[in-house]
Amino acid sequence: MMNVYCEISAVQDTKGSSKSFPKHETRHLSEHKNIARCARFSPDGKFVATGSADTSIKLFEISKIKQMMLPDSKEGPVRPVIRTFYDHVQPINDLDFHPQSTVLISGAKDNTIKFFDFSKATAKRAFRVIQDTHNVRSVSFHPSGDFLLAGTDHPIAHLYDVNTFQCYLSANTPEIGVNGAINQVRYSSTGGMYVTASKDGAIRLWDGVSANCVRAIADAHGTAEATSACFTKDQRFVLSCGKDSAVKLWEIGTGRLVKQYLGATHTQFRCQAVFNDTEEFVLSIDEPSNEIVIWDALTADKVAKWPSNHIGAPRWIEHSPTEAAFISCGTDRSVRFWKENL
């Protein structure tokens, strides 16, 4: 769904066949008491949650954020944070929403995955806890909601049955070297596959049913850490990001490198590269200039570089699955919302 504004600007764009990324407005939403480390949108795009080194989780309602961004809010200040959860004792690493119910999960350095029911206005604590053996770096719900994956300091993702908490490990795991800790794990849209991005620089693709490793791209980011990986909606490609300052698109069927999105430096933090909601653009972060960098997904041309408005480089970027809006989380503890200027 392209809007008129975007179409017009694309016509005026002289840079080959690349599309123009529409202008966005941004708003500071909230402060954590320490670094804002991760963010995740609900599948319906109605909520976004952020996790912090201060061990808290904030849940925002998107409609309230938009209300807050209107020029003249008559009702006085709108508070977009609708829940704050305090139940971890170490920094939050990742979050995910249950695909069907009002449940948010978090993975943290305290080796736990916690389940929060955000339909209850007064609940501050988790109603269920999975105690893992390792630092839980990443979490991802299966699209059915019956299983979840935990990427940890252990080189193999831990698969949990949500109803029984039984933990399963892949039977035929490939030989993974010393630094195989998983930075990110993500299911594909149907749950037929999942992908892991590891500290050893590898991207590995796993069968969602058998949990067998079906393809390992060993040096996807050379000797640098692979920090993020996600599937395209059609499950044909995986977008990865690494501390080698490269963002890469891989064809799943062959394992070949299809595109490289270059020109953003990220060597320090666990940087993200994400698609926008239509998958026409790729977004990531340039740490030295503290900018958000946007490429045309098809041509791999850099089409925009915007000041992030954070003090110090953003730690995480997450795009809405349903509209032209994204979140940036900062070393400066702040959470910013970006939405297309209509």
TORVO-830832 format. One line per 4 residues: number of its first residue (from 1); for each residue x, y, z of C-alpha. Coordinates in pm, 1 decimal, always signed. Layout:
% residues N
NUM> X:Y:Z | ...
***
This chain:
% residues 342
1> +0.0:+0.0:+0.0 | +177.1:+310.6:-123.2 | +36.3:+646.8:-42.1 | +21.8:+938.4:-281.0
5> +297.7:+1131.6:-107.5 | +541.5:+846.5:-150.6 | +448.6:+798.0:-515.7 | +497.3:+1165.2:-598.2
9> +834.7:+1181.0:-428.7 | +940.6:+862.8:-607.7 | +861.3:+1026.5:-942.2 | +1078.6:+1325.3:-854.0
13> +1361.6:+1101.4:-736.2 | +1643.3:+1113.8:-991.2 | +1850.9:+843.5:-824.7 | +1803.8:+560.1:-1076.2
17> +1512.4:+337.0:-999.6 | +1534.2:+372.4:-620.9 | +1226.9:+478.1:-430.5 | +1230.5:+772.9:-192.1
21> +1167.9:+697.1:+171.9 | +887.9:+926.6:+292.0 | +967.8:+1191.7:+551.4 | +888.0:+1097.1:+909.8
25> +824.6:+1296.5:+1223.0 | +967.0:+1174.0:+1551.3 | +867.9:+1212.6:+1913.0 | +1039.0:+1129.5:+2240.0
29> +799.3:+890.3:+2415.2 | +954.7:+793.8:+2741.8 | +1271.8:+745.8:+2942.9 | +1393.1:+430.5:+3105.1
33> +1624.4:+466.1:+3406.3 | +1904.1:+302.9:+3210.0 | +1985.0:+211.8:+2846.5 | +1679.0:+123.0:+2635.7
37> +1800.4:-205.9:+2485.9 | +1520.6:-360.2:+2278.2 | +1171.2:-309.3:+2135.5 | +901.4:-521.1:+1975.7
41> +566.5:-446.5:+1810.5 | +263.1:-669.0:+1854.8 | +168.6:-857.1:+1534.6 | -139.9:-634.2:+1487.5
45> +72.0:-319.1:+1526.8 | -142.5:-188.1:+1814.2 | +123.4:-209.6:+2085.4 | +497.5:-175.2:+2122.0
49> +706.2:-284.1:+2419.3 | +1054.1:-172.1:+2520.8 | +1302.8:-340.9:+2751.4 | +1583.2:-176.6:+2942.8
53> +1905.4:-232.9:+3132.5 | +1707.1:-93.6:+3429.1 | +1527.0:-436.7:+3422.9 | +1186.8:-282.8:+3347.2
57> +955.3:-327.5:+3048.7 | +727.4:-52.9:+2918.3 | +420.7:-121.4:+2708.3 | +289.4:+154.2:+2480.6
61> -41.9:+178.7:+2300.9 | +13.7:+303.4:+1944.5 | -319.8:+489.7:+1924.3 | -219.9:+686.3:+2236.2
65> +121.4:+766.2:+2087.6 | -49.1:+907.2:+1779.1 | -289.9:+1107.7:+1992.4 | +9.1:+1245.8:+2183.0
69> +166.4:+1354.3:+1851.6 | -136.4:+1552.9:+1738.3 | -64.1:+1928.7:+1739.0 | -338.1:+2029.6:+1983.4
73> -438.7:+1767.9:+2233.5 | -739.5:+1919.0:+2413.0 | -760.1:+1656.0:+2685.5 | -428.6:+1755.7:+2839.5
77> -124.2:+1527.5:+2836.4 | -175.8:+1181.2:+2687.5 | +19.3:+901.4:+2853.7 | +118.7:+643.8:+2594.5
81> +273.2:+401.9:+2849.2 | -14.2:+178.7:+2956.0 | +184.8:-80.3:+3157.2 | +521.7:-104.7:+3325.9
85> +646.3:-446.0:+3435.2 | +911.4:-501.6:+3699.9 | +1001.9:-864.4:+3747.9 | +1353.8:-917.1:+3616.6
89> +1670.2:-866.4:+3818.2 | +1902.9:-822.2:+3517.7 | +1885.4:-625.4:+3188.3 | +1616.2:-719.1:+2935.1
93> +1757.7:-852.5:+2606.6 | +1452.4:-916.7:+2391.0 | +1071.6:-921.5:+2385.7 | +793.2:-1083.6:+2187.3
97> +413.4:-1078.0:+2175.6 | +197.7:-1388.4:+2170.4 | +38.8:-1406.6:+1822.7 | -319.9:-1442.1:+1950.5
101> -347.6:-1339.8:+2315.6 | -257.2:-1042.5:+2537.6 | +70.7:-1196.5:+2650.6 | +413.5:-1038.8:+2628.6
105> +730.7:-1237.3:+2692.8 | +1076.2:-1112.1:+2784.6 | +1418.2:-1273.2:+2784.3 | +1682.7:-1137.9:+3019.1
109> +2035.8:-1174.3:+3150.6 | +1892.7:-1333.1:+3467.9 | +1845.1:-1659.5:+3267.6 | +1466.4:-1630.6:+3265.4
113> +1179.9:-1588.3:+3020.1 | +882.9:-1417.3:+3181.4 | +519.1:-1408.3:+3072.5 | +312.6:-1094.6:+3134.6
117> -61.1:-1059.4:+3079.1 | -114.0:-700.5:+2970.3 | -495.5:-723.7:+2974.0 | -477.3:-681.1:+3352.9
121> -425.4:-316.4:+3442.1 | -274.1:-379.5:+3784.0 | -37.8:-670.0:+3707.9 | +323.3:-562.9:+3749.8
125> +471.3:-911.6:+3770.4 | +493.6:-1216.1:+3547.8 | +227.1:-1486.1:+3576.9 | +465.5:-1755.1:+3447.7
129> +840.8:-1792.1:+3441.4 | +1068.0:-2023.8:+3247.1 | +1401.1:-2073.3:+3419.6 | +1664.5:-2131.1:+3154.3
133> +2022.1:-2245.9:+3211.7 | +2177.1:-1951.7:+3024.8 | +2152.8:-1577.8:+2962.2 | +1840.9:-1544.8:+2741.7
137> +1949.6:-1316.0:+2458.3 | +1652.0:-1352.0:+2224.9 | +1295.2:-1484.8:+2224.3 | +1053.0:-1567.0:+1944.3
141> +700.7:-1709.6:+1952.4 | +597.3:-1971.8:+1699.7 | +307.6:-1827.1:+1491.2 | +72.7:-2082.1:+1653.9
145> +163.5:-1946.1:+1996.8 | +223.2:-2302.0:+2124.9 | +602.5:-2290.8:+2115.8 | +873.6:-2039.8:+2176.7
149> +1240.8:-2026.3:+2095.2 | +1506.5:-1889.6:+2325.2 | +1843.4:-1787.7:+2183.7 | +2091.7:-1796.3:+2469.6
153> +2463.9:-1811.4:+2544.3 | +2425.5:-2178.9:+2450.2 | +2491.7:-2231.2:+2074.4 | +2166.0:-2420.1:+2007.5
157> +1827.7:-2245.4:+2040.7 | +1611.7:-2382.9:+2322.3 | +1262.9:-2477.9:+2204.6 | +993.3:-2461.5:+2472.4
161> +643.1:-2599.4:+2466.4 | +443.5:-2305.2:+2603.8 | +183.5:-2531.3:+2766.2 | +416.5:-2776.8:+2942.3
165> +743.1:-2576.2:+2960.1 | +918.9:-2885.8:+2828.4 | +1250.3:-2786.6:+2664.8 | +1370.6:-2950.9:+2345.1
169> +1709.7:-2931.3:+2177.7 | +1785.7:-3010.5:+1816.8 | +1905.5:-3369.6:+1773.6 | +2141.3:-3324.0:+1478.1
173> +2323.3:-3006.9:+1565.5 | +2617.0:-2904.0:+1352.1 | +2958.0:-2856.9:+1508.6 | +2954.8:-2501.9:+1644.8
177> +3278.7:-2346.1:+1768.9 | +3356.3:-2174.1:+2096.7 | +3172.2:-1849.4:+2038.5 | +2835.8:-1976.4:+1920.2
181> +2618.0:-1772.3:+2158.9 | +2298.0:-1666.0:+1980.7 | +2234.7:-1292.2:+1946.8 | +1897.1:-1330.1:+1777.5
185> +1646.4:-1600.3:+1691.2 | +1336.9:-1542.2:+1475.4 | +1064.9:-1766.1:+1334.0 | +949.0:-1736.1:+974.8
189> +591.9:-1619.8:+911.7 | +450.1:-1975.8:+903.6 | +687.5:-2122.9:+1162.5 | +827.4:-2362.2:+900.7
193> +1176.8:-2234.4:+971.3 | +1372.6:-2029.8:+1217.8 | +1697.7:-1839.6:+1187.4 | +1975.4:-1776.6:+1438.3
197> +2235.5:-1499.1:+1423.9 | +2538.7:-1590.5:+1631.3 | +2841.3:-1432.9:+1791.2 | +3063.3:-1654.3:+1574.4
201> +2948.8:-1457.3:+1268.2 | +2722.5:-1731.2:+1134.6 | +2360.4:-1725.1:+1022.6 | +2197.7:-2067.7:+1061.4
205> +1864.0:-2182.1:+922.7 | +1668.5:-2448.9:+1107.0 | +1368.6:-2661.0:+1017.5 | +1075.4:-2545.6:+1231.6
209> +938.5:-2899.1:+1278.3 | +1243.7:-3124.1:+1316.1 | +1468.2:-2845.9:+1457.3 | +1744.2:-2972.8:+1229.7
213> +1995.5:-2721.7:+1097.1 | +1920.4:-2709.7:+723.9 | +2178.0:-2446.5:+624.6 | +2471.2:-2277.8:+793.2
217> +2618.6:-1963.4:+639.4 | +2939.9:-1987.5:+837.4 | +3109.8:-1653.7:+778.3 | +2800.7:-1447.7:+701.0
221> +2969.0:-1152.2:+873.9 | +3327.4:-1276.0:+861.3 | +3478.6:-1307.0:+1206.4 | +3247.5:-1032.4:+1337.3
225> +2929.1:-1112.8:+1531.6 | +2603.4:-1157.5:+1343.8 | +2370.6:-941.2:+1552.8 | +2028.6:-971.4:+1387.7
229> +1844.2:-1187.2:+1134.8 | +1484.8:-1192.9:+1011.8 | +1285.9:-1351.8:+730.1 | +1103.3:-1178.1:+449.4
233> +727.8:-1240.2:+467.3 | +744.4:-1486.3:+175.1 | +1018.7:-1681.9:+362.4 | +1249.4:-1672.8:+59.6
237> +1516.5:-1447.8:+207.1 | +1682.7:-1360.3:+535.9 | +1809.9:-1011.3:+621.5 | +2112.3:-1013.8:+850.9
241> +2318.3:-750.0:+1026.4 | +2663.8:-778.2:+1180.4 | +2941.5:-599.6:+1362.6 | +3134.9:-593.8:+1032.8
245> +2910.7:-293.4:+945.0 | +2732.8:-493.2:+677.1 | +2363.8:-560.9:+623.2 | +2306.1:-857.9:+392.6
249> +2019.4:-1030.9:+217.2 | +2051.2:-1409.5:+173.7 | +1851.3:-1642.9:-47.0 | +1733.5:-1928.4:+173.5
253> +1708.8:-2192.8:-98.6 | +2070.0:-2157.5:-209.6 | +2239.1:-1974.7:+78.3 | +2378.1:-1718.6:-164.6
257> +2426.9:-1350.8:-90.6 | +2174.7:-1154.7:-297.0 | +2221.7:-795.1:-178.5 | +2448.3:-592.5:+47.9
261> +2338.7:-270.2:+211.5 | +2654.8:-75.0:+284.0 | +2741.0:+266.3:+422.0 | +2636.0:+236.1:+785.9
265> +2900.8:+163.8:+1048.4 | +2802.9:-61.2:+1337.8 | +3083.1:-237.3:+1520.3 | +3007.9:-179.7:+1890.1
269> +2649.0:-264.2:+1976.7 | +2404.0:-541.2:+1898.2 | +2277.6:-355.0:+1594.9 | +1951.9:-432.9:+1412.9
273> +1865.2:-420.3:+1045.9 | +1493.5:-435.4:+968.4 | +1254.2:-406.4:+678.3 | +977.9:-148.1:+674.6
277> +619.6:-278.2:+673.2 | +607.6:-314.7:+292.6 | +961.4:-460.5:+266.2 | +1049.9:-189.5:+13.6
281> +1313.7:-40.8:+243.5 | +1580.1:-159.2:+487.3 | +1661.3:+43.4:+800.8 | +1968.0:+30.5:+1022.5
285> +2192.6:+250.7:+1236.4 | +2518.9:+435.0:+1177.9 | +2689.0:+445.8:+1518.2 | +2957.0:+714.7:+1460.1
289> +2717.1:+972.8:+1312.3 | +2426.7:+859.4:+1531.8 | +2202.5:+842.6:+1225.2 | +1930.4:+614.8:+1096.6
293> +2021.3:+486.7:+752.4 | +1763.5:+371.4:+495.7 | +1822.7:+176.7:+175.5 | +1598.0:+83.6:-114.0
297> +1560.1:-292.6:-55.7 | +1559.1:-373.0:-427.0 | +1842.8:-154.0:-557.6 | +2045.9:-147.2:-231.7
301> +2094.8:+228.7:-284.2 | +2112.7:+440.0:+28.0 | +1809.2:+669.2:+3.2 | +1811.1:+852.1:+338.9
305> +2022.9:+931.4:+644.5 | +1845.8:+1099.8:+932.0 | +1974.3:+1225.7:+1266.9 | +1839.9:+977.9:+1522.5
309> +1777.1:+1257.5:+1777.8 | +1926.6:+1027.8:+2041.9 | +2231.0:+1133.0:+2241.5 | +2476.8:+860.9:+2153.4
313> +2399.0:+586.4:+1904.5 | +2062.1:+410.8:+1908.4 | +2078.3:+55.1:+2044.2 | +1783.0:-92.6:+1860.4
317> +1547.7:-18.4:+1575.1 | +1215.6:-196.3:+1523.8 | +960.1:-130.1:+1250.4 | +584.5:-168.7:+1279.5
321> +455.1:-472.7:+1087.4 | +141.4:-285.8:+979.0 | +223.3:+78.4:+898.8 | +492.0:+336.3:+823.9
325> +618.5:+373.7:+1180.6 | +918.9:+256.8:+1379.2 | +1078.8:+276.5:+1722.2 | +1436.1:+362.2:+1814.5
329> +1586.7:+284.3:+2156.2 | +1882.6:+473.7:+2289.2 | +2197.0:+457.2:+2495.4 | +2050.1:+786.6:+2624.9
333> +1772.4:+572.5:+2786.0 | +1505.9:+724.6:+2566.0 | +1245.8:+565.3:+2340.2 | +1147.2:+749.3:+2021.2
337> +855.1:+687.4:+1788.5 | +882.3:+770.5:+1418.8 | +586.8:+792.1:+1186.0 | +534.9:+898.5:+829.2
341> +449.7:+1265.0:+781.0 | +110.7:+1262.0:+616.7
***
